[in-house]
Every structure is written in C-alpha cells, then in structure tokens.
C-alpha cells in the first residue's frame, strides 16, 4: 500500500485504477478460499473423471445416497468431509434392480441417462435361492416369478444404452456347491433365458458374473457353468463384484478364464479394492472389512484389450451386513463411505 499522505488529496484516476487492480488480485494471494458447497465438475449426471483424466461414458446419479450425503454435510458445515465424499458422489455406480418391481427406478434412471448421452450401469440380482440363504438372502420365489421380474427389468431398460451385470454370485455358487443339486439346472437355465431376454434390447450389453480369484481358485471350473448360463450369447463376464481382490490379480484371473471360454471379454468391479482384501478367512474378510479403499475409478479406458471396463458395481458405502457394527445389508453407511474415500489413492 502507498504511504499515507500528510494531507488529503483528490486521487488521480491512474492511482484509483491501480488500487482497484490491487484489490482484485488480493484473493489470489490469500490463503485457502472460504469453505462452502461446490458443484460437481460438469454438472449433475454429466459424467465422471476416469483414471486417465477423461470422462467415463457412464451415467452419474445426481440423487444417489452419496450425493445426498454431500449435500447434508455441507448444510451442517462438514465441508472437508463432503469434499472427500465427492470421490464417490461424482462417479458412476451401478443401479441395482429393486426386488419387487424394478421398472420405476430403472425408467427414471434411463430417462436421465439418455438425456445426458450416457450409458446406464445396472445389476440384476434376484435369482431364486439367491446367496444360498446368506445375507442379504432373498430372490424371486420361483422360476416363474423370476422370468416376470427379469422381463420387467429388460422392458424398463428399453432402447437406452445399458451395461448389465447379471446375477452377482449366481454362477460361482453353483461351482462352490452352495446351490443345492435340485436347483442347479434350473438356475443355469434361468440365467441363459435372462441373457436372451436382455439381449433383445439392441443397446444392452450383458456380463454374467463369475466370482473372483479369491473364491473359485481354478477359473477353468467356471467355464462349463458359464456356457450353460448363456455366456456365448452375452457380451462377456464380470469379476470381483462386491469383492476386494486387486486389479492385477483380477486381470490375470480373467485372462485365464477368458482363454477357457473362447476369448470372451470381461468387466471388473473396482469399487472397494484399492487396498486389496483383508487377510484371513474369506467369509469374515468380505463383510465390512476395515481399512479398505476405493479402487480404480469407473472407466472404459482400461489399457487391457480383454477388460471392457472398470466399474463400481457394489455401491461403495453400502453395508455388507450387521457385521463389525454395520447396518443391515444394502443400507447406506456414511462413515464407511468416508473411510473408503479418504484412503483412495486417486483424487478427483
């Protein structure tokens, strides 16, 4: 600032202009800006950053649990936590079809995705005898009910661009013996029918879930059941859904499985695998394990000719169950979500 004059003088225009320029530049020289809400880059639902710095082609739900949590935390002054949570809120995660009528939720998402020119990522998880009675147990009452449900699911998707991960864990549970012998043939037949029904939609890609390398140790064991489940008419298979196996291990496993099924491509769930799996018993290590982190952000630019996309299928921040103090399976758990985001290796 100029020294104070001995007596007041009328400032010259040039001096006034210089003072105004100095004041205009002052915020750039100050410390961090005042905390406050910040809109997601590109606007709601406009896409998301990818690992390569571009934009993922997948739709981002501007009204997701994570997005609503960001708004709530900003409203109560938790600005720093809200900004960290944007690592989830500003990225695309899969929409899981509701167990009753999946149509309304999918149609709303379809409309928004088509308006933004993005691809809708979906998970269908309603096969009868689902998860062998383990939490979250459920599924359609019988084969007839499942056919009606998957038909409603497919009808709701319509002509939108969509990527569907079909029935997480369904084939792996056939292989590991969890599915009772009398239900095995029916399950594979229903999966095959579901592939055909979904593929009637000209813009829908379908990936049959195939577990992860920490589950079915020999991928060749999956080849026959996957083919019976309609893999040859699907677009490929999915790996690591809800899992924690690191990218390199999943890619190697996927490449081996691909060789066993004629070179089919695959997608990988990277939502929670940034720190790898928790050591120890697989069942215990897979239920709300502490210290985990977000993995590779969703993208179709994988750098691997066999990997069509990295996706966040299991929604980061949703509980696996009441283990380790968590809420019911599938319930949004904001503090777990914040931990996953804080430990992420990448930043938005």
C-alpha positions in Angstrom: 0.0 0.0 0.0 1.3 3.6 -0.6 2.3 5.7 2.3 -0.4 7.9 4.0 -0.2 11.5 2.7 0.4 14.4 5.1 -2.9 15.9 3.9 -5.8 14.5 1.9 -5.6 14.9 -1.8 -8.1 14.0 -4.5 -6.8 10.7 -6.0 -5.8 10.7 -9.6 -7.6 8.3 -12.0 -4.5 6.3 -12.6 -4.0 5.8 -8.8 -7.6 4.7 -8.4 -7.2 2.2 -11.2 -4.1 0.8 -9.6 -5.8 0.4 -6.3 -8.7 -1.4 -7.8 -6.4 -3.8 -9.6 -4.5 -4.5 -6.4 -7.8 -5.3 -4.6 -9.0 -7.5 -7.4 -5.8 -9.5 -7.2 -5.8 -9.8 -3.4 -7.9 -13.0 -3.1 -5.5 -14.9 -5.3 -2.7 -14.1 -2.9 -4.7 -15.0 0.2 -4.9 -18.4 1.9 -7.5 -21.2 1.1 -10.9 -20.0 0.0 -13.8 -19.9 2.4 -15.4 -23.3 2.7 -18.7 -23.8 1.0 -20.6 -26.0 -1.3 -19.1 -26.8 -4.7 -21.0 -28.3 -7.6 -19.7 -31.5 -9.2 -17.5 -30.9 -12.2 -19.6 -31.0 -15.4 -22.9 -30.6 -13.5 -25.1 -33.3 -12.1 -25.1 -36.5 -14.0 -22.7 -35.2 -16.6 -20.1 -38.0 -16.2 -17.1 -38.6 -14.0 -13.3 -38.4 -14.0 -11.5 -41.5 -15.2 -8.1 -42.8 -14.2 -6.8 -41.4 -17.5 -8.2 -37.9 -16.8 -11.0 -38.0 -19.3 -14.7 -38.7 -18.6 -16.3 -42.1 -18.1 -19.2 -42.8 -20.5 -21.4 -44.0 -17.6 -24.3 -42.1 -16.0 -23.8 -40.5 -12.6 -26.9 -40.4 -10.4 -27.2 -36.8 -9.0 -29.6 -38.1 -6.3 -27.5 -41.0 -5.0 -27.1 -41.7 -1.3 -23.5 -40.3 -1.6 -24.7 -37.2 -3.4 -27.4 -36.6 -0.7 -24.8 -37.1 2.0 -22.6 -34.5 0.5 -25.5 -32.0 0.5 -26.3 -32.9 4.1 -22.8 -32.5 5.3 -22.3 -29.2 3.5 -25.5 -27.9 5.1 -24.1 -28.7 8.6 -20.6 -27.4 7.9 -18.8 -30.6 7.3 -17.2 -29.2 4.2 -13.9 -31.1 4.2 -15.7 -34.5 4.7 -18.2 -33.5 1.9 -15.4 -32.8 -0.5 -13.7 -36.2 0.2 -17.1 -38.0 -0.3 -17.4 -36.5 -3.7 -14.9 -39.2 -4.8 -18.0 -41.4 -4.6 -20.8 -39.0 -5.3 -19.4 -37.6 -8.5 -18.7 -41.0 -10.0 -21.0 -43.6 -11.7 -22.1 -46.6 -9.6 -24.5 -49.4 -10.6 -28.2 -49.2 -10.1 -29.5 -52.5 -8.7 -33.0 -53.6 -9.7 -35.5 -53.5 -6.9 -36.8 -56.9 -5.7 -40.4 -56.0 -6.2 -41.0 -54.1 -9.4 -37.7 -53.0 -10.8 -39.4 -50.9 -13.5 -40.0 -47.4 -12.0 -36.4 -46.9 -10.7 -34.8 -48.1 -13.9 -37.1 -46.0 -16.1 -36.3 -42.8 -14.1 -32.6 -43.6 -14.4 -33.0 -44.4 -18.1 -34.6 -41.1 -18.8 -31.8 -39.2 -17.1 -29.1 -41.3 -18.7 -30.5 -40.8 -22.2 -30.8 -37.1 -21.7 -27.1 -36.9 -20.8 -26.0 -39.2 -23.5 -24.5 -41.7 -21.0 -24.6 -45.4 -20.5 -26.7 -46.8 -17.7 -24.9 -49.3 -15.5 -27.2 -51.9 -13.8 -27.1 -55.0 -11.7 -29.8 -57.7 -11.8 -29.8 -59.7 -8.6 -33.0 -61.6 -8.0 -32.4 -65.2 -8.9 -34.3 -67.8 -6.9 -32.4 -69.2 -3.8 -30.1 -66.2 -4.1 -26.9 -66.3 -2.0 -27.8 -69.7 -0.6 -29.6 -68.2 2.4 -26.6 -66.0 3.4 -27.2 -62.3 3.9 -28.6 -60.5 2.0 -30.8 -63.5 1.3 -33.8 -63.2 -0.9 -34.6 -63.5 -4.6 -37.6 -64.4 -6.6 -40.0 -67.0 -5.1 -39.7 -69.4 -8.1 -38.7 -69.6 -11.8 -42.0 -68.1 -13.0 -41.6 -65.1 -10.7 -38.0 -64.6 -11.9 -39.0 -64.7 -15.5 -41.6 -62.0 -14.8 -39.0 -59.9 -12.9 -36.3 -60.0 -15.5 -38.8 -59.3 -18.1 -39.9 -56.1 -16.3 -36.2 -55.2 -15.8 -35.5 -55.5 -19.5 -38.7 -53.7 -20.5 -37.7 -50.8 -18.3 -34.2 -50.6 -19.9 -35.7 -50.4 -23.4 -33.6 -48.9 -26.1 -31.3 -47.0 -23.7 -27.6 -47.7 -23.8 -27.0 -50.0 -20.8 -24.5 -52.4 -19.3 -26.0 -55.1 -17.1 -24.0 -57.2 -14.6 -26.2 -60.3 -14.5 -26.8 -62.0 -11.1 -23.7 -61.5 -8.9 -22.5 -64.7 -7.3 -25.1 -66.9 -9.1 -22.7 -69.0 -11.2 -19.9 -69.1 -8.5 -22.4 -70.5 -6.0 -23.2 -73.3 -8.5 -19.5 -74.1 -8.7 -18.7 -74.0 -5.0 -21.6 -76.3 -4.1 -23.7 -73.7 -2.3 -26.6 -74.3 -4.7 -28.5 -77.5 -3.9 -28.3 -80.1 -6.6 -32.0 -79.9 -7.5 -31.8 -76.2 -8.2 -28.6 -76.2 -10.2 -30.0 -76.9 -13.7 -32.9 -74.5 -13.1 -30.5 -71.7 -12.1 -28.4 -72.1 -15.2 -31.4 -72.3 -17.4 -32.9 -69.1 -15.9 -29.6 -67.3 -16.4 -29.5 -68.3 -20.0 -33.0 -67.1 -20.5 -32.2 -63.8 -18.8 -29.3 -63.3 -21.2 -31.6 -63.8 -24.2 -34.3 -61.5 -22.8 -31.8 -58.7 -22.0 -30.1 -59.0 -25.4 -33.4 -58.4 -27.2 -32.7 -54.8 -26.3 -30.4 -53.6 -29.1 -28.3 -51.3 -26.9 -27.9 -53.5 -23.9 -24.6 -55.3 -23.0 -24.7 -58.2 -20.6 -21.9 -59.6 -18.5 -22.5 -62.8 -16.5 -21.0 -62.7 -13.0 -18.1 -65.1 -12.4 -17.0 -64.5 -8.9 -13.4 -63.5 -8.1 -9.9 -65.1 -7.8 -10.2 -65.4 -4.0 -13.3 -67.6 -4.4 -13.1 -70.1 -7.2 -9.4 -70.9 -7.3 -9.3 -72.5 -10.7 -11.1 -70.4 -13.3 -11.5 -73.4 -15.6 -14.1 -74.7 -13.1 -16.3 -71.8 -14.2 -16.1 -72.4 -17.9 -18.8 -75.1 -18.3 -21.4 -73.4 -16.0 -20.9 -70.0 -17.6 -21.5 -71.5 -21.0 -24.7 -73.3 -19.7 -25.7 -69.9 -18.3 -25.6 -68.3 -21.8 -22.1 -66.8 -21.9 -21.7 -67.4 -25.6 -24.7 -65.1 -26.3 -23.6 -62.5 -23.7 -21.0 -59.8 -24.1 -18.7 -61.3 -21.5 -18.3 -62.0 -17.8 -17.9 -59.9 -14.7 -15.4 -60.3 -11.9 -14.8 -59.1 -8.3 -18.4 -57.9 -7.8 -18.6 -56.8 -4.1 -15.0 -58.1 -3.8 -11.7 -56.7 -2.8 -9.2 -58.5 -5.0 -6.6 -56.1 -6.5 -6.7 -55.2 -10.2 -3.6 -57.1 -11.2 -4.8 -60.4 -9.7 -8.3 -60.0 -11.2 -6.9 -59.2 -14.7 -4.6 -62.3 -14.6 -7.5 -64.5 -13.4 -9.8 -63.0 -16.0 -7.3 -63.6 -18.8 -7.1 -67.3 -17.8 -10.8 -67.6 -17.6 -11.1 -65.9 -21.0 -8.8 -68.5 -22.6 -11.1 -71.2 -21.2 -14.2 -69.7 -22.7 -13.0 -68.7 -26.2 -11.5 -65.3 -25.6 -14.5 -63.6 -24.0 -14.0 -60.1 -22.6 -14.8 -59.1 -19.0 -15.5 -56.1 -16.7 -14.1 -55.7 -13.2 -15.7 -54.2 -10.0 -13.1 -51.9 -8.5 -15.3 -50.0 -6.1 -13.6 -51.3 -2.9 -10.4 -53.0 -4.0 -7.9 -50.1 -3.6 -6.2 -51.7 -0.5 -6.8 -55.3 -1.6 -8.5 -57.9 0.6 -8.3 -58.1 4.4 -6.2 -61.1 5.3 -7.8 -64.1 6.9 -10.9 -66.2 6.5 -12.7 -65.2 3.2 -16.2 -65.0 4.7 -15.2 -62.8 7.6 -12.8 -60.7 5.5 -15.6 -59.9 3.0 -18.1 -58.4 5.4 -17.4 -54.7 6.1 -13.7 -55.2 6.4 -11.9 -52.2 8.0 -9.2 -50.2 6.3 -10.4 -50.8 2.7 -10.2 -48.1 0.0 -11.8 -47.1 -3.3 -10.2 -48.6 -6.3 -9.7 -47.6 -9.9 -12.4 -45.1 -10.9 -15.0 -46.3 -13.4 -13.8 -46.1 -17.0 -13.9 -47.9 -20.3 -10.3 -46.9 -20.9 -8.6 -49.8 -19.2 -5.5 -50.3 -21.2 -6.2 -54.1 -21.4 -7.7 -55.5 -24.6 -9.7 -58.1 -22.6 -11.1 -55.7 -19.9 -14.0 -53.7 -21.3 -14.5 -51.6 -18.2 -13.7 -50.9 -14.6 -17.0 -50.4 -12.8 -18.3 -49.7 -9.3 -21.0 -52.4 -9.2 -21.3 -52.9 -5.4 -22.1 -49.3 -4.4 -19.2 -48.0 -2.2 -20.6 -47.1 1.2 -23.4 -49.6 1.4 -23.1 -52.1 4.2 -22.4 -55.8 3.7 -24.5 -56.6 6.8 -24.6 -56.2 10.5 -21.0 -57.5 11.0 -18.5 -55.1 12.5 -21.2 -52.7 13.7 -22.7 -52.1 10.3 -26.3 -51.5 9.5 -28.4 -54.1 7.6 -27.1 -55.3 4.3 -27.5 -52.8 1.5 -28.0 -49.8 3.8 -26.0 -46.6 3.2 -23.3 -46.3 5.9 -21.8 -42.8 5.5 -18.8 -43.2 7.8 -17.7 -46.4 6.0 -18.1 -44.5 2.7 -16.0 -41.7 4.0 -13.2 -44.1 5.1 -13.2 -45.7 1.6 -12.9 -42.3 0.0 -10.2 -41.0 2.4 -8.0 -44.0 1.7 -8.4 -43.8 -2.1 -5.1 -43.5 -4.0 -6.5 -41.2 -6.7 -8.1 -37.8 -6.2 -10.8 -36.1 -8.2 
